[in-house]
Amino acid sequence: MAPRENSHEPSGTPVPLETGFATLATLRPGVKAFVEKDGETRKAEILTKQMRRGKMKFYVHYEDFNKRLDEWIDSERIDLTREVEWPAPEKPEKKKASSSSKKDAPSKADPKNLKRSRSKLDREISATPSESTSVNIPGKASRPSKASGKENKEVLVTSEVTDGTTPKPEDEEIDLVDVQDAAAAAKAAPEEVFSREEEIEKLRTGGSMTQNQTEISRVRNLDKIQMGKYEVEPWYFSPYPIDFATDAEMVYICEFCLSYFGEETSFNRHRMKCTLLHPPGNEIYRDDFVSFFEIDGRRQRTWCRNLCLLSKLFLDHKTLYYDVDPFLFYCMCIRDEHGCHLVGYFSKEKESAEGYNVACILTLPQYQRKGFGKLLIDFSYILSKREGKLGSPEKPLSDLGLLGYRAYWQETIVDLLLDGKVEANIEEIGFASAMTTNDVLHTLQNLNMLRYNKNQHVIVLTDAVVEQRERQKAKEKIKGKRSLDPEKLIWKPPVFSAASRTWNW
């Protein structure tokens, strides 16, 4: 093996990387090899290897590509005629540090130390998702973080069973050019925060901007799912039964009750018996295009847990999939002669101290790039208006979630100002749109629409913003734009007892 220097320690000292030829037997996690993908050879890191259905498979991450593209591959796709990079050996200092930390650990017999540990645990459990990691309590389900975000996929790998076609990767629900045009024209906006190039680079290579590291390390376990007439490749790990990962090439999910099966025979038997034709809740909105159903997590635990398991396949930072009692789920469906087909949903805490109107939001991949995500966001604000509150999605947002919300905020604010429906001040805009002051301020800064004049901030509708919105409207006329009618919402804000708002521990 020949060492070569192409990486650096924090101090700037080059770290030699060992390269050499490998065999299938010597390939191990951490090795970087050249792998065939879509007719090209790309460098990929082996994350793990496993016997799957009697054959050795390798789970790889392609360098400089989003982790959504990580996949299980056969050994034949690894080019062993080229040298591989071997992982750097673990430094002995780390082992010393870990052993010393064990020596310094508090004695279990000391009641004072136990008291301090319990108080520390209480602080971690009560911390916000961005401030703490998940904590396991013996005998109880761990309280997960509830990171939010509209999850769209950068590269869609979904195809209809009927025709087997795969959408092109460049087709995205969110047009990155449209979203960022005005921001790129805003010269005074902070470059390190709103740089278009940096954001797109993060989307391409980094996965979520804010992620739960304990969940990221987990390898995607399902190869494919079938839901209705669609076959979908999952993006991330979801805690379905382990037998599905090792034995089932396809997991069959009932699109009405969301039950899951590893064999087609058992799935077909279930479909003959399943009588559910829509989500098990009240239909609170219906127009010619979509319907919305409100489901109480406490009353429909099994269905909501199945929904969370399904959504976990497409949300890398989502950890809530067991305790659904404190949440309401608002599911959007399209209707046909067979029933109401789930398109997407958002969850919402029954009582949010921070005033969040969305805890988690997802459009299923087979329905993305069709405008459904914007309808979901719009519906969450329609509910907030009916409640007489200002709403905001729970932070932190995912990478594509941030782009989706920023596009919605930008469109809403600019339309309000162009139509002259509100005065040009932050409070009026927030009241008219049910958006919080921070979200309005963030959007105006992103569009470079805030000016400081005579000791106060003034909102200026710039030519760049107006031109960008006109171009967007022209595209909407060609493609057609769907919108929701608040008058068709038949709903009153529900009131819950203290017991129904708590975790089911």
N, C-alpha and C positions, 0 to 999 in steps of 0.2 A: 504493500500500500504506500502511496506517495502522499505526504502531507502537502497541503497548499493553503495559502493564507488569503482568505477573503471575508473574514468577519472580525469583529473587534470587541474587546471587553469595554465596559464603561470608561476605563481609564485611557482607552485609545490603543492599548497594546494588541497587536494582531494575534488571533487565536488560530493555530494551524488546524485545518480540517483534513481528516484522513479520508482518502479515496482509494478505491480498488475494485476488483471484480468480486461479485457475489454469486452465490447459488441460491436456489429456492430454500434450501435448508438454513442458510445463514441470514436470510432476510429477516429483519426484526423491526419492531416499532422504533421510529426515529430515523431509520435509513431513508435517504432521498435517492430515488431511482428515476429513470426515464420510463414513462408509461404511454402507451398508445391511447389517444382519445380523439374521436371524430376525425380519424385519418391523419392526425398529426401526433408528434412525439412531444410530450410535456414532462417537465420535472415535477415529481410529486413526492410527498412525504408519506411513508407508511405509518398510519396511526395505530393499527392493530391487525392481527390476522386470526382467522377462526375457521374451523371446519363447519361448513354450512351445507346441509344436504349431501353429505358424503364427499365434499370437495373443498380443498383449501382455498379460501378467499382472503383478499387483502383489502382493508379499508384505507383509502388514500385521500390526501388533501393536495390539490394542485397549487403550486406556488403562484402567487400573484393573482389568484382567483378567489371569488367569494366562497365561503365554506358551504353554501347551499349546493355547490357542485361536487362536494365530497361524495364518494360512492364506493360500493363494493365492486371489486374487479377480479377476474380470473388471473391466474398466474401467467397465462399465455400473453397477456397484454404488457407484461413487464419485460423491458429490453435488457437482458442480462449480458449482451455483447458490449455494453458500454459500462464504464466505471460508475459506481455509486458513491454517495457521501455517507460515511459512517457517523453516527451521533457522537458528540464529544463526551468523553468519560466524565462521570459525576465527580465533582471536586471533593476531596476528603474533608475540607473545612465544614461542608454542610453536615456531614455525619457527626462531626464533633459538636457542632452547634446543636443538633437535634438531641444528642446524648446529654449535653449539659443542660438543655432545657428540661429534660426529664428529671434530672437531679434537682432542679430548682422548682419543680412542680409542687404545689401544696399537698400536704399529707391529707389523705382521705379521712383520717381519724380526728383531725382537728376541727372542732365545731365552728370556730371562727372562720376558718378557710371555707367551710361548707356554706356558711352564711354569705360570705363575700361572693362565692361562686353563684349562689342562687340569685343574688341581686344583680350580678353581671348578666345572667341568663335573662332575667326580667327586662333589663335594658335592651338586650339584643332583640328580644321578641317584639318589644314595643317600638323599635326603630323603624324608620321608613325603609322601603325596599332598596333604595340606593345606598343606605347607610349600613346595612347589616347583611350577613350571609344567613342561609337557612340554618336553624338550630334543631337538632333532634332531641326530643324528650322521650325517655324510655316509657314504652307502653302507650304512647300517644302519637297521632299523625303529626308530622312537622308542619308548623304554620308557614306556608310558602309566601314568598314575595308576590306581589300582584302587579308586576310591571305591565305597562299597557302598550298599546300600539296597534296600528292597522298594518297587518302583515301582508304585503304583496311580494311577489317573487321576482327577482331580477331576471332569471332565466327560467321560463316555464317549461316543464317537462310533462305536460298533461296532454292526453289525446283521447278523443272519443273512441269508444269500442267499435262504433259502426264503421269508421273510415280509417282509423289508425294514423291519422296525420298528426304531426307535432308542430305547434306554433314556432315561429322563428324567435330566437333569443332576443332580437332587437325590439320585438313588439312588447311594449310595457303598458300597463294601465295608466301609470303616471308618466306623462311626457316630461322627461327631465329638462328638455330645452325650454318648454313652456314655463315650467315651474321656476327656472333660474334666470330667464331672460331679463326680467326687471332687476333682479338682484345683481346680475353681472353689470348692468348699466349703472348701478348705484355705486359710484366711485368712493363715496365717503363711508360706506359700510365697512366694518372691521374685516380685513382680509382673512385673518386667521380664524374667524368665526363663520363667515358666510362665503368663503371662496368656492366658486362653482367647481373648479377643478379638484379641490380637496374633497368636497362632498361626493363627487362622482367616484373618485378614487376609493373613498371609504366604502361606498356601495359595492364597488367591483371586487375589492380585496378583503374587506374587514368583517363582513356580516354585520351584526348589530353594533351600534356605537356604544350601547350600554348593555352588558350581558352578564348573566349569572355564570361565573366561571365554573361552578360545580356542574352546571347543566351543559355547558359548552363542551366539556371534556368527554361527554358521552357520545358514543357512536350510534349513528342511525341504525335502527334495528329492523325496520320493515322495508321490503323491496318495492312492493306495489300494493295499492288498495284499489278496490273496485267499488264505486258508489253510484248507483243508478246506471246510466249509460256511459259513464266515464271511468277510465283507468288513470290513476294519478300516482306519480312517484313522490313519496314523502320527502321532506327536506331535513327533518331532525328526528331525534329520539323521542319516543313516547312510550310510557310504561304499559304497553299491552302485554298479555301473557308471554312468557319467554318461549313457549312452544311455537308461537307465530314467527319468531325471528329465526328459529333453527329449522323448522319443518315446512312452513307455508311459503310458497312462492307468491301467492296472492292472498291478501286478507279482504274478505267480503264484508262490507258495511251496509246495513239497511239504511236507506236514505230517509226513512221516516222515524223509526225508533232508535236508530244509531247503534243497534246491537251489532256485534262483530263475530265473524266466523272464519275459521282457518280452512274449511273445506266447502266446495261449491255445493255438494249434496245437502249438507246441513243448512247452508244458507237458503237453498231453494225450498227446503221443507219449512223453514221459518217464514219465507215470503208468502207461502200458501196460507199460513195461519195469522200473520200480522195484519191487524185491522186498522192500525194507525195511518191516517192520511195527512196529518199536519202536526207540527210541534204541539206537545200537550199543554197548551195554555190558552189564554184569551186572545182572540184576534182583535187588536186595538186599532188597526189601520188597514184600509183596503182601497186601492184605486185600480185602474185598468191594467197596471203593470205589476205591482208587487203588493204583498201583504206583510204586516208585522204582527208577531205574536209575543206576548209577555209571559214568561215562565218563571215561577218562583222556585229557586234552588232548594228550598226546604221541602216543598210539596212534591217536587219531581226530581228527587236526588239521583236516581239511576239514570234518567235521561240526560240530566245536566252533567253528570260525571262522564257519561259517554261522549257528550259534546266536548268536554274539556280534553278527554283523551284524543279525540279527533283533531282538535285545534292544536294540541301540543305537537303534532306531526309537522306543523307549519310555523310554529312560534318557538324560536330557540331559547328565549328567556322565560317562557311561561312555566311556572311550577305548580300552579293551582289546578289540581284535577280531582281532588278527593272531597274536601270540605267545601261544599257549594252553598251551604245554608245562608250565609249573609249576603247573597247576591241575587239580583234579578237578571234574567237573560232575555234580551230583545232580539228575536230571530227574524230575519228577512227572508221571504220565500217568493218564488214565482209559481203560478198556478197553471195547471193543465187538466185534462180529463182524468189523469191518474192520481192527482192530489197536489199538495203544496210542497215543492222541492226546496230544501234549504240552500240558500245562496251565501249567507254570511250572518254574523251576529256581533253584538257587543254585550258585555256584562257590565253591571253597575252595582255598586254597593248600596244596600238598602238605606244605610245612613253613613255618609262620608263626612268626617270632621273637616276634611280639607276642601269640600265642595266639588269633588270630582264627579263628572257626569258619565265617564267611561272608565272602566277598569281594564278591560281587554277588548280588542276589536279585531275581527278577521273576516276577509272575504275568501271563500274557498277558491283554490287555484283554478278550478275549471270554470269559474265565473269571473275571473279577473280580467282587467282591461276592457270592461264593458260599462264602466260608470257606476257600478254597484257600491264601491267603496265610498264615493262621495255621498251617495244616498244614505249610507249608514251613519256617516258623520253628521249629515244634515238632520237626520232623525233624532240623534242624541241632543242636538241643540233645540229642536222643536219641543222635546220633552222638557228641557230646561226652561224654555219660555213659558210653557204651560204651568210649570211649578213656580214661576216668578223668581227664578234664581239665575245667577251667572255660573256657567259651567266650563270645565276644562278637562282634558284627558289626563288620566293619572300619569305622573312622571316616574321614571324616565320613559320616553318614547323610543321605539325601535328606529332603525335607520330609515326604512321606507315609510314607517308610520309618521316620522317627522316631516318627510316630504309631502305625504298625503294631507296632513293637517295644515302645513304651511300653504299648500296650494288652495285649500278650502278657505282658510283665513284671508289670504290675499284676495281671492275672488269676491268673498263676501264684503270685505271692507271697501274695496275699490268700487263695487257696484253701488253700495250705499252712498258713497261720496259722489259718484257720477250722476246718480238719480236725484241727488239733492234731498234725500229722505231724512238726513240727520245733519246737525251742525258739525262742523269740523273740529270736534274735540273728543278726546279719548273716552270720557265717561259716556257721552251720548252714543258713540259707536258701540261700546260695550253693552249698553242697555238695549239697543235696537237689535243686536245680533246674539245676545245672551253669552257673549264671550267675556272672559275676565280681562281686567285692565292689563295684566302682564302679557297675555296673549296678543292683545291689540297693540301694545307698545312694542313687543318683539317683532310683530309683522311690519309695523311702520318703520322701525329701524332697519329691518332687512330690505325694505323697498326704498330706503333713503328718502322717506317722506317727512321726516321730522327736522325742523329748523329751529334754531334758538334766536329769538328776536325780542328785544326789550325785556330781558329777564324772564322770559317764558317760552315754552315750546309751542311751535306753530306747525300744523299739519299742512303740507304742500303736496298737491296732486301733480306730480311731474309728468312731462311729455312722454318720457320713456315708459312710465307705468300705464298711461292711457293708451299708447300705441300697442303695448304688449297685450292689454286687455281686449282691444279691438281685434287683434289677430286671433286671439283665443275665441272670441265670439264668432268670427268668421268660420273657424273650424267647427264650432258647435252647430252652426247652421247646416253645414255639409253632413256631419255625422249624425246630427240629431241629439238633443239633450233631454234627459229625463229629469223631472223635479217632483218634489212632494208637495201636497196640498195640506197645510195645517188644519184646514176646516174638516178634513176627513178623519182626523184623529179623534177617536171615541175613547177617552181615557181621563181618569182623575188620579192625581198622585196618591199611591197607596200608603196606608198607615199601618205600621207593624208594631207588634208587642216587643218588649225587650228581648224575650227568649228567641224570637225568630230572626233577630238581627245579629246573633252571636254565632261563634264557631261551634260546630258540633263535636266538642271534645268530651 
